[in-house]
Amino acid sequence: MTIILVSQPKIAGPIIVISVFFSPDIVVAQIPGRDVNLRIEDAIIVSALLGSFIRHIINKEQIFERTPLDIPILIYCAAGFISTLLGVISGRVTLLTGVFFFGKRVEYFILFYLLYRCLEGEKELKFTLYLAFICAIGVSVYGIYMRMTGGQEQWRAYSPLGGDTRVTEYAEMLVLIVPVMIAIAFEKRSFKYILPLPVVLFFMIFFLADTLRRVAMVGIAVAILFLAIYKYLALLPLMAIFAIYFRIKLPENIVERINFLWLEVSQFVSTGTFVQGGSLAERVTGVKEAVANWVYHPFIGRGLGSYLLSSNVAHDQYALMVTETGILGLGAFFWLLFSIVKLCWNGTKNRDNSLYRGLSIGFLAGILGWLIMNLGAISFTSIRTMNCFIIVTAIFVAFSRVINKEHFVSFGENNE
């Protein structure tokens, strides 16, 4: 694999995209509270990184290139390293757990820089982005088909990885992918993009709802509503038609799931109490637990991996982040997101490239949907969903470089 990537580094992006959607989790070890899994993209990342070093030695090519996100990425990783190191020293985190969780965080950004490096031209960017769309559509259609033909024993959307394995992660990924598809279709202003859009959206939103991931339903609703209010008013009647159809035709399990969420929220608002066993109660309990523990380590946190995934804290991304890495880590995280949002906002003003403009608007909406969704999810921590976010980010930042003719100095390059 390394030999192939040395000679053809640009194939790394498409392979990683396919892997993120379809690669199974292979359990290779266990640490307290969870399994250690490997995926195809892990091997691709290692091989691509090794290939970059080999090309650097032979051809003097740059290993990585500088980007507008370098400083927030560095601070974000440094916050994780410091908090985890102190957590290991104090005994709050085991050494193996700390190495795994911090290594996972570093791997995300290695993936970002590798993709940014190999996606050099608009042709490669378009291909990789459209491939991600095709994979997302394929997952949705497959999941619905298998759900409808799989018999009564299948209680939710079917995952390409088998049954309901990681199916909620696909819902979270669609919250990011769907707004980008919508914005690009509208910005292209071509019938070949607009006409298939309602059909594609029907399958993807139906699949998302059938995963029963309610925070993803809220996230996608917020993202699409943002798109409609910001620029695409034509989405409102389309979404109204979908809402009426789904209200009549949705399977009973989805209706029950949505009604239970409404029951939880309405009871909490009216009486201040929770429905016993409800997920809203778990989220609020997790936030309370996070605040209670955060005061003891407010600036640095307890360390990455200090909470088991079964903990209530692990149901809320922000509660988990502030307890594990403190104010420093949470601040670095929002700085990184702000840097991405700033680039997106600048991209929305582009008048020359409709694809880039649509990507900017859609990614902005997707980030908003993710921010809301992660009040009850950990998409920025889960490997598969975060890899999806990194892929879209790398495509967007690389596109920004191509469109704006930005030339960032490569790491280790002599500027004299």
N, C-alpha and C positions, 0 to 999 in steps of 0.2 A: 504493500500500500504506500509506504514512504517513497519508494522508487517512482511510482506513478505520480504522486503529488509533487515530487521534485521536478519532473518533466512537464506536468500539466497541473499547475497549482490552482487554476481557475475552476476545476471540477469539484473542489472541496465544498464550495458553497451549495450547489445543488444536492450533493450527497448528504450534507448535514441537514438541509431542509427536509428531505425525504425521511431521514433517520428520526428527526424530532417528532414527526407525525406517526411513524410506523415502527420504530425500533422497539422491541420488547425490553423489559427490565430483566437483567440477568443478575441474580443474587450471588455475590462472590464472597461476602463476609458479613459479619454482624457486629454492631456496636450497641451499647446500652440504649434500648428504646427503639431501635430501627435496624433495617437491613441496609447493607451497602450494595448498591446496584451499579452495573455497568451497562452502557448502551453503545450502539454502533458509533454515535457521534463522539463518544469519548475516545475511541480508537482513532477516529478521523482527526480529531483535534490534536492528539499527540503526534500522529503521523505528519499532519500539516505543519505543526510547529517544528518538528525535526527536519522536515523538508525545507522550511524557511532558513534554518541554521545552515543546512548543507548548501543551499543556493547562495547564502551570504558568504560562506567560505570559498566557494568555487567562483561565483560570478560577481561577488562584492555587492549583491543586492541587499537593500535594507530589509531587516527582519520585520519591523513594525514601522508605521508612520504615525506622526503626531496628528491628533484630532482636537476639536474644540472641547472634548469631554475629558481630556487627560487629567487635569487637576482634580475635579470632583471624583473621578474614578480612583485616583491615587489616595485621596483623603478617605474615601469610602472603604477601600481595602485596608488602609492603615488603621482605621477605627476598629475594623473587625479583628485585625491582627493583635492590636494592643489589648482589647477587651478579652480576647481568647487566651492570650499569653498570661494575663493576670488571673484569668479564671482557672487555667491549668495550675499555676503556681499556688493559688489559694485552695485548690481541690474542688472547685465548683464544676469544673469540666475535666473529663479524663483526657489524657494526651491524645489517644487515638480518635476520640470524638472531635476534639479541637482541630486536629490535622485534617480530618475529613470535611468538616463544615467550612473551615477557612479555605481549604483547597478547592472546594466546590465554588466558593465565591470568586477565587482567582480564575478558575476555569471559565466562568462566564465571560470575563473580560479578555481572556486570551482568545476566546471564540470571536468576540467583537473585533479585536485588532486583526485577527487572521482574515475574517470576512472583509473588513474594510480594506485590507491590503490586496486581496485577490479580485475584488469587485471594482475594476479600474475604469471600465467604460459603460456607457448607457446601455449597450447591448447586453452585457452580463447582468447589469442591475435589473433590467426588464425581465430577463429570463428567470432569474432567481425569485423575483417578486411574484411573477405570474405562476411559477411552479408552486410557491407557497399557497396561492389562491386555489390552484387545482387540487393540491393535497387536502386543503380544508373542505372544499366542495366534495371531494371523494370520500372523506371521513364521514361527512354529514349524510350523503346519499346511502353509503354502505350501512351506517348505523341505523337509519330509518328502515331500510329494506330488511335487515336482519331482525329488527325489532318486530316488524309486521309479519315476518315469516317464521319467527323463532318459537312460536307457541306461547302459552300463558306463563311459562316459568320465567320468561324474560320480563322483569318488572321495570326496566328502564332502557334507554337507548343502548344499542350494542356497540362495543368498542372494537376497533380493528385488532387490538391486542388480545381479544377474547372476552366475551361476556361483558360485565360492567367494569372490567379492569381499567383503572385510571380514566374512566369516562368523564368524570367531572373536570379533569384537566383539559380535555378537549373543549368543554363549554367555556372555560376561562380563556383559552386561546382564541376562540371565535369572537369573544368580546373585543379583542384587539384586531383581528383580521377583518371582520365584517364591515366596520366603519371605513376602513381603508378601501375596501372593494367598492362600497357605495360612493365615496367621494371621488374616486378615480373615474367611475362610470359616469357620474354627473359632469365632471370636469372635461371628460373627453367629448361629450355632446355628440355622440355618434350612436346611431340606432343599433349597431352591432354590440355596443356596450349596454345601452339602456334597455333594449327589448328583453334580453335574457335575465335582467336584474331581478324582476319580481319572482320569477321561478327559482332562481338561485337563492334569493333571500328566504323564500318559503321553506326550502329544504334545510337551510342552515339554521334558521330561527326555530323551526320545528324540532330539529335535532337538539339544539341547545336547550329548549324547554323540556324535551324528553329525557335529558340527563338528570332532571330534577334538581339541578344546581341553582337554587333560588337567588343567591347573590349574583350569579352570572346573568340571570334574567333581569335583575335590577340594573346591573352594569350595562348590558346591551341596550336597555331602554333609555338610560341616561345618555349613552353615546349617540344613539340615533336621534333622540330629542335635541341634543346639542347641534347635530348636523342640520336638522330641520329648521331650528331657530336661527342658526348662524347663516345659512345660505340656501338650503335646499327645501323650500316649503312644499315641493311636490311629494316629499316623503310623508307628510301628514295624512293625506287621503289614503296613500298606500298602506301606512301603518294602521289606519282606522279599519280598512278592509280586512287586514290580517287579524286585528283584534276581534272583530265581529266573527270572522270565520273560526278562529281558534276558540272563541267563547262557546261556539256551538259544537265544534268538531273535536276539540282536544280530548285525548284519552282521559279516563277517569282518574288515573294516578297523578297526572299533571294538575288537573283541576283541584284535587284534594291537597296537593302540595302547596299550590298557590293560596287556596283558602285557609290552610293552616297558618301560613305566614301572615295573612291578613288578621286572623284570629289572634295570633301572638302580639302583633303590633297594636291592634285596637284594644286588647285587654290591658296591655302595659300603659297605653295612653290614658285610658279611662280609670283604671284602678291602681296603677303603679305596681301590679303584680305580674308574674310570669306564668305562662302555661307550663305545667309540669312536664319535664322532658323535652321542652322545645329548644330549638337551636338558638333562639334569641336569648334565652336565659343563659346558655353556655357562653355566648359572646360577651354579655354584660358581666358575667362572673369572671371571665378571662381578663377583661379590662380592670376590674376591681383587684384581681390577684396581681396583675402587672403593676398597678399603681402601688400596691402594698409592698412589692418587692423592689420596685424602682427606686424608692426613697433611700434604700441602703447603698445603692451603687448608681447614683443619678447621672454621672458624667461619662463613665466608661462602660457600665453595665456588667452583667454576670459572665459574659463570654458566649461566643457562638456555640450552639449545641447544648446549652445549659438547661433547656426545657425539652422534655419528651414531646413527641408529636401528639400523644394522648392528652396532654395538658390543655386546659381551657384557654391558656394564653396563646397556644399555637393555632387558635382559630381566627386570630386577628393579626394581620401583618404588622400594624403599627404598635400594638401592645407587645408583640414578640420582639420587634426590632428595638424598641426603647428599653426593654428589660435586658436584652442580650448585649447591646452595644451602647446603650445610654443616649444622652442628648447628642454626643459627638457623632455616633453612628446614624441616628435618625436625621440629624441636621445635614450630614454628608449625603444621605440618601435623597433628601428633598432638594439639595443643591444640584445633584446629578439630574434629577427629574426636571428641575427648573431650567437647566442648561439645554436639555432636549426640547422642552416646551418652547424655549426662546428660539431655537433653530426652526422648530415647526412654525412658529408665528411668522418668522421672517419668510419661510417658504410659502405661506399662504398669500403673500403679496407678489409672488412671481407671476409675470404676465406672459412669459415666453414658452414655458413648458407645462402643458396641462397635466401630464403624468406626475411630475414633481409637485405641482400645486395640489393635485388630488391626494397624493401621498402625504403631504404636509397636513392638510385639513383632516384627512381620515385618521392619521396617527395621533393628532391632537385630540380628536374625539375618543379614540381608543384609550389613550392615556387617562382621560377623564373617567371613562367607564371603569378602567382598572383601579383608579384611586377610590372610587365609590365601592367597587366590588370587594376590595381588600379590607374593608371594614369587617368582612366575615370570611376572608380567605387568606391564603399565604402564597399568592401567585408569584411574588418577587423572591420567594424562597424555594418553592418547588422547582426541581431541576427542569422538567419538561416545559413548563409554562415560562420559566425565566429564559430558557434557551430560545423559545419563540420570540419573546420580547427583545432579546439581544439580536436575533436575526433581523427583525424589522428595524431596530435601531441602527444596525450596521448598514443595511440597505439605504436607509434614509440619510444617514450622515455621509455615506459615500456618494449618494446622489447629489447632496448639497455641495460636495467638493467638485463634482463634474459640472453642475449647473453654474455655480458661482466662480468657477476657475480658481478655486482655492488650492494653494500649494503649501502643504504643511511639511515642515522639516522632519525628516526621518530620524528615529532614534539612532544615535551614534554617527550621524552624518557630519562631516566636517564642513562648517559654514564659512571657512576662510576663502 
